[in-house]
Amino acid sequence: MKLSKSLLAVVGATALLGAAVSSASAGRLSSSSQTIRATWTRMDFSGGFGRIECEVTVEGSLHARSIVKTVNGLIGFFTAVSVRNPCIRGGATVLRETLPWHVTFRSFTEALPNIGSIATNVIGASFALREPSFGASCLARTTASSPGILSWIRDAFGSITSAIFSGSTTCIGMLNVTAAVSGTSNTIHNGAGAAIALTLI
């Protein structure tokens, strides 16, 4: 009986130690690529001006292949952004002078080590928007207090399968209204067509 209790105690301590090591070792994410390219065939901008729908492509890079999971820590930049014109509805133009846009770590979903997605903040994302009915325009820019939120969705093997962009900020100009952005990209790769994987290390 004493031996059994001793064995159970050892097994329990080993399990707790293993969990602690696993948790401690999950302080970083490893990316299979430092470069990234994503295309939204339909990104929606909506607010008091109605709905604007455009195809948007972003390109950028991570500072390193190993990413520290520190909230609001700078992990990379978007250095090139384009809008395919004409838009599906209304119009949008990238304010290129605001590039690069900052990408910071925000959070992850589900429990370690099997996280389902990684959320990042996009700060400085700037568009000149033109509403579809009367051509009124305004300038929208995400900030640290009102960031764009870009969530990278992973499959069971860690590969990024989609990217969901969301958030809202004030659009200033002929129209001073809140502009919300939303859209899902299913075209994400390293710029050369290869998939990108994010794994815990």
Contacts in CASP RR format, 6 or more apart in sequence:
PFRMAT RR
TARGET T0000
AUTHOR 0000-0000-0000
METHOD contacts of the structure
MODEL  1
MKLSKSLLAVVGATALLGAAVSSASAGRLSSSSQTIRATWTRMDFSGGFG
RIECEVTVEGSLHARSIVKTVNGLIGFFTAVSVRNPCIRGGATVLRETLP
WHVTFRSFTEALPNIGSIATNVIGASFALREPSFGASCLARTTASSPGIL
SWIRDAFGSITSAIFSGSTTCIGMLNVTAAVSGTSNTIHNGAGAAIALTL
I
22 112 0 8 1.000
22 113 0 8 1.000
23 112 0 8 1.000
25 200 0 8 1.000
25 201 0 8 1.000
26 69 0 8 1.000
26 112 0 8 1.000
26 113 0 8 1.000
26 200 0 8 1.000
26 201 0 8 1.000
27 68 0 8 1.000
27 69 0 8 1.000
27 200 0 8 1.000
27 201 0 8 1.000
28 66 0 8 1.000
28 67 0 8 1.000
28 68 0 8 1.000
28 69 0 8 1.000
28 200 0 8 1.000
28 201 0 8 1.000
29 66 0 8 1.000
29 67 0 8 1.000
29 69 0 8 1.000
29 118 0 8 1.000
29 198 0 8 1.000
29 199 0 8 1.000
29 200 0 8 1.000
29 201 0 8 1.000
30 65 0 8 1.000
30 66 0 8 1.000
30 67 0 8 1.000
30 198 0 8 1.000
30 199 0 8 1.000
30 200 0 8 1.000
30 201 0 8 1.000
31 62 0 8 1.000
31 65 0 8 1.000
31 66 0 8 1.000
31 67 0 8 1.000
31 196 0 8 1.000
31 197 0 8 1.000
31 198 0 8 1.000
32 65 0 8 1.000
32 190 0 8 1.000
32 194 0 8 1.000
32 195 0 8 1.000
32 196 0 8 1.000
32 197 0 8 1.000
32 198 0 8 1.000
33 65 0 8 1.000
33 190 0 8 1.000
33 194 0 8 1.000
33 196 0 8 1.000
34 61 0 8 1.000
34 62 0 8 1.000
34 63 0 8 1.000
34 64 0 8 1.000
34 65 0 8 1.000
35 59 0 8 1.000
35 60 0 8 1.000
35 61 0 8 1.000
35 62 0 8 1.000
35 190 0 8 1.000
35 191 0 8 1.000
36 59 0 8 1.000
36 60 0 8 1.000
36 61 0 8 1.000
36 62 0 8 1.000
36 188 0 8 1.000
36 189 0 8 1.000
36 190 0 8 1.000
36 191 0 8 1.000
36 196 0 8 1.000
37 57 0 8 1.000
37 58 0 8 1.000
37 59 0 8 1.000
37 60 0 8 1.000
37 188 0 8 1.000
37 189 0 8 1.000
37 190 0 8 1.000
37 191 0 8 1.000
38 57 0 8 1.000
38 58 0 8 1.000
38 163 0 8 1.000
38 185 0 8 1.000
38 187 0 8 1.000
38 188 0 8 1.000
39 55 0 8 1.000
39 56 0 8 1.000
39 57 0 8 1.000
39 185 0 8 1.000
39 187 0 8 1.000
40 55 0 8 1.000
40 56 0 8 1.000
40 57 0 8 1.000
40 165 0 8 1.000
40 183 0 8 1.000
40 184 0 8 1.000
40 185 0 8 1.000
41 55 0 8 1.000
41 185 0 8 1.000
41 187 0 8 1.000
42 53 0 8 1.000
42 54 0 8 1.000
42 55 0 8 1.000
42 88 0 8 1.000
42 183 0 8 1.000
43 53 0 8 1.000
43 54 0 8 1.000
43 55 0 8 1.000
43 56 0 8 1.000
43 165 0 8 1.000
43 181 0 8 1.000
43 182 0 8 1.000
43 183 0 8 1.000
44 51 0 8 1.000
44 52 0 8 1.000
44 53 0 8 1.000
44 181 0 8 1.000
44 182 0 8 1.000
44 183 0 8 1.000
45 51 0 8 1.000
45 52 0 8 1.000
45 53 0 8 1.000
45 54 0 8 1.000
45 92 0 8 1.000
45 127 0 8 1.000
45 129 0 8 1.000
45 140 0 8 1.000
45 179 0 8 1.000
45 180 0 8 1.000
45 181 0 8 1.000
46 52 0 8 1.000
46 179 0 8 1.000
46 180 0 8 1.000
46 181 0 8 1.000
46 182 0 8 1.000
47 171 0 8 1.000
47 177 0 8 1.000
47 178 0 8 1.000
47 179 0 8 1.000
47 180 0 8 1.000
48 175 0 8 1.000
48 177 0 8 1.000
48 178 0 8 1.000
49 129 0 8 1.000
49 131 0 8 1.000
49 136 0 8 1.000
49 138 0 8 1.000
49 171 0 8 1.000
49 175 0 8 1.000
49 177 0 8 1.000
49 179 0 8 1.000
50 131 0 8 1.000
50 132 0 8 1.000
50 133 0 8 1.000
51 89 0 8 1.000
51 132 0 8 1.000
52 87 0 8 1.000
52 89 0 8 1.000
52 90 0 8 1.000
52 91 0 8 1.000
52 92 0 8 1.000
52 129 0 8 1.000
52 130 0 8 1.000
52 131 0 8 1.000
52 132 0 8 1.000
53 87 0 8 1.000
53 88 0 8 1.000
53 89 0 8 1.000
53 90 0 8 1.000
54 83 0 8 1.000
54 84 0 8 1.000
54 85 0 8 1.000
54 87 0 8 1.000
54 88 0 8 1.000
54 90 0 8 1.000
54 91 0 8 1.000
54 92 0 8 1.000
55 83 0 8 1.000
55 84 0 8 1.000
55 87 0 8 1.000
55 88 0 8 1.000
56 81 0 8 1.000
56 82 0 8 1.000
56 83 0 8 1.000
56 84 0 8 1.000
56 92 0 8 1.000
57 81 0 8 1.000
57 82 0 8 1.000
57 84 0 8 1.000
58 78 0 8 1.000
58 80 0 8 1.000
58 81 0 8 1.000
59 78 0 8 1.000
59 79 0 8 1.000
59 80 0 8 1.000
59 81 0 8 1.000
59 191 0 8 1.000
60 76 0 8 1.000
60 77 0 8 1.000
60 78 0 8 1.000
60 79 0 8 1.000
60 80 0 8 1.000
60 100 0 8 1.000
61 76 0 8 1.000
61 77 0 8 1.000
61 79 0 8 1.000
62 75 0 8 1.000
62 76 0 8 1.000
62 103 0 8 1.000
63 74 0 8 1.000
63 75 0 8 1.000
63 76 0 8 1.000
66 201 0 8 1.000
67 75 0 8 1.000
67 105 0 8 1.000
68 75 0 8 1.000
68 105 0 8 1.000
69 105 0 8 1.000
69 108 0 8 1.000
70 105 0 8 1.000
71 105 0 8 1.000
71 106 0 8 1.000
71 107 0 8 1.000
72 104 0 8 1.000
72 105 0 8 1.000
72 106 0 8 1.000
72 121 0 8 1.000
72 144 0 8 1.000
73 104 0 8 1.000
73 105 0 8 1.000
74 102 0 8 1.000
74 103 0 8 1.000
74 104 0 8 1.000
75 103 0 8 1.000
75 104 0 8 1.000
75 105 0 8 1.000
75 120 0 8 1.000
76 102 0 8 1.000
76 103 0 8 1.000
77 100 0 8 1.000
77 101 0 8 1.000
77 102 0 8 1.000
77 103 0 8 1.000
78 99 0 8 1.000
78 100 0 8 1.000
78 101 0 8 1.000
78 103 0 8 1.000
78 122 0 8 1.000
78 125 0 8 1.000
79 99 0 8 1.000
79 100 0 8 1.000
80 99 0 8 1.000
81 94 0 8 1.000
81 96 0 8 1.000
81 99 0 8 1.000
81 101 0 8 1.000
81 125 0 8 1.000
82 94 0 8 1.000
83 91 0 8 1.000
83 92 0 8 1.000
83 93 0 8 1.000
83 94 0 8 1.000
83 127 0 8 1.000
85 91 0 8 1.000
89 132 0 8 1.000
90 130 0 8 1.000
90 131 0 8 1.000
90 132 0 8 1.000
90 135 0 8 1.000
91 129 0 8 1.000
91 130 0 8 1.000
91 132 0 8 1.000
92 127 0 8 1.000
92 128 0 8 1.000
92 129 0 8 1.000
92 130 0 8 1.000
93 127 0 8 1.000
93 128 0 8 1.000
94 126 0 8 1.000
94 127 0 8 1.000
95 126 0 8 1.000
95 127 0 8 1.000
95 128 0 8 1.000
95 139 0 8 1.000
95 141 0 8 1.000
98 124 0 8 1.000
98 125 0 8 1.000
98 126 0 8 1.000
98 141 0 8 1.000
101 122 0 8 1.000
101 123 0 8 1.000
101 124 0 8 1.000
101 125 0 8 1.000
101 126 0 8 1.000
101 142 0 8 1.000
102 121 0 8 1.000
102 122 0 8 1.000
102 123 0 8 1.000
102 124 0 8 1.000
103 120 0 8 1.000
103 121 0 8 1.000
103 122 0 8 1.000
103 123 0 8 1.000
103 150 0 8 1.000
104 120 0 8 1.000
104 121 0 8 1.000
104 123 0 8 1.000
104 147 0 8 1.000
105 118 0 8 1.000
105 120 0 8 1.000
105 121 0 8 1.000
106 119 0 8 1.000
106 120 0 8 1.000
106 121 0 8 1.000
106 149 0 8 1.000
107 118 0 8 1.000
107 119 0 8 1.000
108 115 0 8 1.000
108 116 0 8 1.000
108 117 0 8 1.000
108 118 0 8 1.000
108 119 0 8 1.000
109 115 0 8 1.000
109 116 0 8 1.000
109 117 0 8 1.000
109 119 0 8 1.000
109 151 0 8 1.000
110 116 0 8 1.000
110 117 0 8 1.000
112 200 0 8 1.000
113 200 0 8 1.000
115 154 0 8 1.000
115 200 0 8 1.000
116 153 0 8 1.000
116 154 0 8 1.000
117 151 0 8 1.000
117 152 0 8 1.000
117 153 0 8 1.000
117 154 0 8 1.000
118 151 0 8 1.000
118 152 0 8 1.000
118 154 0 8 1.000
118 198 0 8 1.000
119 149 0 8 1.000
119 150 0 8 1.000
119 151 0 8 1.000
119 152 0 8 1.000
120 149 0 8 1.000
120 150 0 8 1.000
120 151 0 8 1.000
120 152 0 8 1.000
121 144 0 8 1.000
121 147 0 8 1.000
121 148 0 8 1.000
121 149 0 8 1.000
121 150 0 8 1.000
122 142 0 8 1.000
122 147 0 8 1.000
122 148 0 8 1.000
122 149 0 8 1.000
122 150 0 8 1.000
122 165 0 8 1.000
123 142 0 8 1.000
123 143 0 8 1.000
123 144 0 8 1.000
123 147 0 8 1.000
123 148 0 8 1.000
124 141 0 8 1.000
124 142 0 8 1.000
124 143 0 8 1.000
125 141 0 8 1.000
125 142 0 8 1.000
125 148 0 8 1.000
126 139 0 8 1.000
126 140 0 8 1.000
126 141 0 8 1.000
126 142 0 8 1.000
127 139 0 8 1.000
127 140 0 8 1.000
127 141 0 8 1.000
128 137 0 8 1.000
128 138 0 8 1.000
128 139 0 8 1.000
129 137 0 8 1.000
129 138 0 8 1.000
129 139 0 8 1.000
129 140 0 8 1.000
129 171 0 8 1.000
129 179 0 8 1.000
130 136 0 8 1.000
130 137 0 8 1.000
131 137 0 8 1.000
131 175 0 8 1.000
136 174 0 8 1.000
136 175 0 8 1.000
137 173 0 8 1.000
137 174 0 8 1.000
137 175 0 8 1.000
138 171 0 8 1.000
138 172 0 8 1.000
138 173 0 8 1.000
138 174 0 8 1.000
138 175 0 8 1.000
138 176 0 8 1.000
138 177 0 8 1.000
138 179 0 8 1.000
139 171 0 8 1.000
139 172 0 8 1.000
139 173 0 8 1.000
140 169 0 8 1.000
140 170 0 8 1.000
140 171 0 8 1.000
140 172 0 8 1.000
140 179 0 8 1.000
140 181 0 8 1.000
141 169 0 8 1.000
142 148 0 8 1.000
142 167 0 8 1.000
142 169 0 8 1.000
143 169 0 8 1.000
146 167 0 8 1.000
146 168 0 8 1.000
146 169 0 8 1.000
146 170 0 8 1.000
147 167 0 8 1.000
148 165 0 8 1.000
148 166 0 8 1.000
148 167 0 8 1.000
148 169 0 8 1.000
148 181 0 8 1.000
149 165 0 8 1.000
149 166 0 8 1.000
149 167 0 8 1.000
150 163 0 8 1.000
150 164 0 8 1.000
150 165 0 8 1.000
151 163 0 8 1.000
151 164 0 8 1.000
151 166 0 8 1.000
152 160 0 8 1.000
152 162 0 8 1.000
152 163 0 8 1.000
152 188 0 8 1.000
152 198 0 8 1.000
153 160 0 8 1.000
153 161 0 8 1.000
153 162 0 8 1.000
153 163 0 8 1.000
153 164 0 8 1.000
154 160 0 8 1.000
154 161 0 8 1.000
154 197 0 8 1.000
154 198 0 8 1.000
155 161 0 8 1.000
157 197 0 8 1.000
158 197 0 8 1.000
158 198 0 8 1.000
158 199 0 8 1.000
159 195 0 8 1.000
159 196 0 8 1.000
159 197 0 8 1.000
160 188 0 8 1.000
160 195 0 8 1.000
160 196 0 8 1.000
160 197 0 8 1.000
160 198 0 8 1.000
161 186 0 8 1.000
161 188 0 8 1.000
162 184 0 8 1.000
162 185 0 8 1.000
162 186 0 8 1.000
162 188 0 8 1.000
163 184 0 8 1.000
163 185 0 8 1.000
163 188 0 8 1.000
164 182 0 8 1.000
164 183 0 8 1.000
164 184 0 8 1.000
164 185 0 8 1.000
165 181 0 8 1.000
165 182 0 8 1.000
165 183 0 8 1.000
165 184 0 8 1.000
165 185 0 8 1.000
166 180 0 8 1.000
166 181 0 8 1.000
166 182 0 8 1.000
166 183 0 8 1.000
167 180 0 8 1.000
167 181 0 8 1.000
167 182 0 8 1.000
168 178 0 8 1.000
168 179 0 8 1.000
168 180 0 8 1.000
168 181 0 8 1.000
169 178 0 8 1.000
169 179 0 8 1.000
170 176 0 8 1.000
170 177 0 8 1.000
170 178 0 8 1.000
170 179 0 8 1.000
171 177 0 8 1.000
171 178 0 8 1.000
171 179 0 8 1.000
188 195 0 8 1.000
188 196 0 8 1.000
189 195 0 8 1.000
189 196 0 8 1.000
190 196 0 8 1.000
END
